Amino acid sequence: MTGLWDILLGPFAEFAFMRRALVATLALAISAAPLGVFLTLRRMSLLGDALSHAVLPGVAIGFMLFGLSLPAMALGGVAAGLLVAALAGAVSRATTLKEDASLAAMYLLALAVGVTLISRQGSQLDLLHILFGSALGVDSPGLLLVAGVASVSLLLLAALYRGFVLETFDPVFLATASTRGGGGWGWQRGWFWQQVFLMLVVINLVAGFQTLGTLMAVGLMMLPAVSARLWHDSLAAQLLNASVQAAIAGVAGLLLSYHLDTPSGPTIIGCAGVLYGLSLVFAPGGWLPQIFKRPHRVA
């Protein structure tokens, strides 16, 4: 019993940095994973990955001006992510390119610019910290940032839930219903829901960059969400399942990182990947149930 305590609970009971990492990871799990569910339902799964790269130039500029100041890097990341998303939308409306193509071009350029800026201004360690994060290095200001973003994200998601659902499943009806109100408000209403949703995605990615890094933050958003779709058909169940899987991956990843002395961010995402692999095999929408559902030919 003592050995089990030392393995599972001892690190969190003994070390304050482990408790801070745990709270930050659980906060991200319950706020970011539901957004990943909406991204998968909108068939915009790669948008989260693109935006996680797009925040890097803003983080880099904040780092260049103020050093490792979390508020400065967070504000720069939010501004850069929203700017890249807006530019990609403007390019798709002004040219024949689809928005996903323009976004892919924008985020690759943003990633290159961000890495270049950090490499010129900081050390290799600074670059690795920003790209891959360190959940075990979360300090009190970082914890407050993550908790604040998670709280705001959950409150907005709850308050605007019906609009997000309608815009996800039937945007034409939303636009039509809004237009009937007069003044061509339908297009603006659809634009409003999309921009608010993108803002929530960006701020969650920025909140996750200190613990998971700009390259890893999207993993806790998307992997549990994709896994949840294999288990459930209803939206409410998917949202709950995604948060639970993200929380399990976060706790397991922190413990493995502590005991095996591995990087915390990649270890957490690796645990989420293991849950995804199990879902691929055993979930109702996975491989084994589909095999048993197939009709067997009678000779």
N, C-alpha and C positions, 0 to 999 in steps of 0.2 A: 504493500500500500504506500509505503514511504517512497519507493522508487517511482511509482506512478505519479505521486505528488511532485517529486523533483522534476519529472519529465514534462508534465502538462501544466502545472500551476506554479511551480517553484520560480521560474523565470519572471512571471508577472508579479508574484508576491514580493520578490527580493529586489527587483530593479525598477526604478522609476522610469527609465527610458523605454523599458519594455511595456509598461502600462500606457505611456503616451503613444507609443507605436500601435498598441492594441486599440485604443480609443480612436485614433486617427483612421486606422484601417477599417474599423467597423462603421465609422461615420461615412467613409467613402462607399462602403459596400451598400448601405441602405439608401444612399442618394444617387450614386452613379449607375448602379445596375438597372434600376427601373428605366432610366433614360436609354440604356442600351436596348431594352425591350422595344421601346417605341422606335428606335432607329432600325431594328430588324424588321418590324412590321411595316415601316415606310420604305423598306428595301434601300436603306441608306447606311448599311452596316459599315462601309468603308469611309463614310463621312467622319466618324469618330477618329479613325486612324489619321485621316488627312488633317483634321483640326488639331490633333495632338502634336503633329509636326509643325503646324502653322503657328502655334504659340511661341515657338522657340526664338524667333527674332526679337519679340517683345521682351521675353525673359532675358535675352542676351543684352539688350539695350539697358534694361534695368540694372543688370549686373555691371555693365561698363560704367554707368553713372554713379551707382550707389554701392557697388560691391555686393556681397552676399546678404543684401537687404531683402527679406521675404516680401514685405508690402510692395516695394518697388518692382521686383521681378513679377509678382502676381498681377499688378496693375498693367505692366507692360505686356504680359502674356494674354490677358483678357483683351486688351486693345488690339494686339496683333491677330489673335484668333478671329475676332469679329470683323476686322478689316479684310483679312483674307477671304472669309466667307462672303462678305459684301462684294469684293472685287470679282470673285468667281461668278456670283450671280449676275453682276453687271456685264461681264464678258459674255456669258451665255445668252443674255438678252440682246446684246449688240452685235453678236456674230452668229455663225451657224453651229458653233461648238455647243455640245450639251454641257450641263452644269458639272457633271462628274468629271468630264475631260478637262474643263477649265480649272476645276478644283485640284485635280491631280497635278497639273502644271504649276499652280500657285504653291501648293504645299511642298513640292520638291524644291522650288526656288527658295521658299521660306526656310526649309531645313538647311539648305546649303549656306544661306546668308547667316543663319543663327550659329551654325557650327563654326563658320569662319570668324565671326565676331568674338565668340567666346574663346576660340583658340588664340586669337591675337592678343586679347586682353588678360586672360587668366591662364592658369596652369592646366596640365592634363588632368589633375585631380578635380579641378573645378568643372571641367567639361564632363567628366564621368559622373560627377555628382548631379549635374543638371540633367544629363541625358538619362541616367538610370536611377537616380534618387537614392535615398537611404532611409527606410522606414524606422530603423533603429536610431537615427539621428534627429528625430523630430523634437524640436524644442517647444517651449510654452507658446511663443508667438505662432509657430507653425500649427500647433494643435488648435489654437483659437481660430486661425484662418480656416482650417479644415472643418471644424465644428460649426463655424458661422456659415460657410458655404453650404454644408449639408443641411443646416436648419432652414436657410432661405430656399434652397432647392426643393426640399420636401414641402414647405409651406406653399410655394408657388405651384408645385405639381398637384397638390391637393386642391388648391383654389381654382386652378385652370384645367383640371382633369377632364371635364366634359368637353371643353373646347379642343384639347389635344386629341382626345379619342375621335371626335367628329372629324377633325382635320386629317387624322391618320387614315380612317376607314372610308370617309365619304367627303373629300374636300369640295367636290362639285356641289353637293347639297349645301354645305356651309356657305359657299360663295353665292349660290342661288338664294338662300334664305336671307343672307346679308344684303344682297342687291334689292330684294323686295322692300327693304327698309328705306331705299332711295339713295340717290347720289352716287351710284357706282361703288358703294362702300364694300361690296363683296370682295373685290380684288384686294383692297386694303385690309380687310379682316383676315383673309387667308395669309397675306404677307405678315400681319401682326403675329398670328399664332406661330408661323414658321420662325420669325426672328426671335421671339421669346424662347422658343424651344432651343434654337441654336445658342442663344445666350446661356441657357442652363447647361448645355453640353460643354461650352467653352469654360465656364467658371468651375465646373467639376473637374475638367482636365487640368486646369491651372491649380486647383486645390490638391490634386493628386501628384503634381510634379515633384514636390519635395519628398514625398514618401516613396513614390514609384518611378519618378523621372518622367520627362516629357515623352520618351519612347515607350514606356511601360504602362503609363496611366490608363491608356485606352483598354488595356487587357482586362482590368477589373470591371470595366463598363460593358465590354462586348462578349467575353467568353461565357460568363454566367447567363447572359441574356440569350445567347444562341443555344446553350444547353437547356434553358427553361422551355424553349419552344418545342423541344423534343419530348418534354414531359406532359405539357398541358396545352389545351386548345383555348381556354378562357384567358382573357387578358389579366384579370385579377390574380389568378393562380400563377401566371407567368411572372408577374411583377414580384410576388412574394417569393417564388422559387428562386428567381435571379438574385434577390437580396440575400437569401439564406445561403445559396451557393457561394456568393462573393464573401460573405462573412466566414464561412467554413474555410475557404481558400486563404483568407487573410490570417486567421488564427493558426491554421496548419503551417502556412508559409513562414510566419514569424517564429514559431517553435522550431521548425527545421532550420531556419536561418541561424537561430541562436545555437542550437546543438551541433550543427554541422559546419558552422562558420562560413556560410555562403552568403552572397549578396541578397538582401531582403526582398527588393523589388522583383527581380527575376524569379526568386523562389516562390513568392506569392502567386505570380502569374503561372508558374509551372504547376502549382497545386490546382489552380483554376483549370489548367489544361488537362490535368488528370481527371477532374470531375467531368469535363467535357468529353473525354475519351470514354469514361464509364457510361455517360448518357448516350453516346453514339451506339453503344452495344446494348444496353439494358433498358433504356427509356421506351415508352410506348411507341414513339416515332423512330426508334433506333433500329439497329440491324436485326437482332434476335427476334423481337416481336414481329417484324415485317416478314421474316423467314417463316414463322409459324402461321402467319395469316395467309400465305400463298396457298392457293388450292393445289392439292396433290392429285396427280393423274392416276387414275385407276387402270391397270393393265387389262 
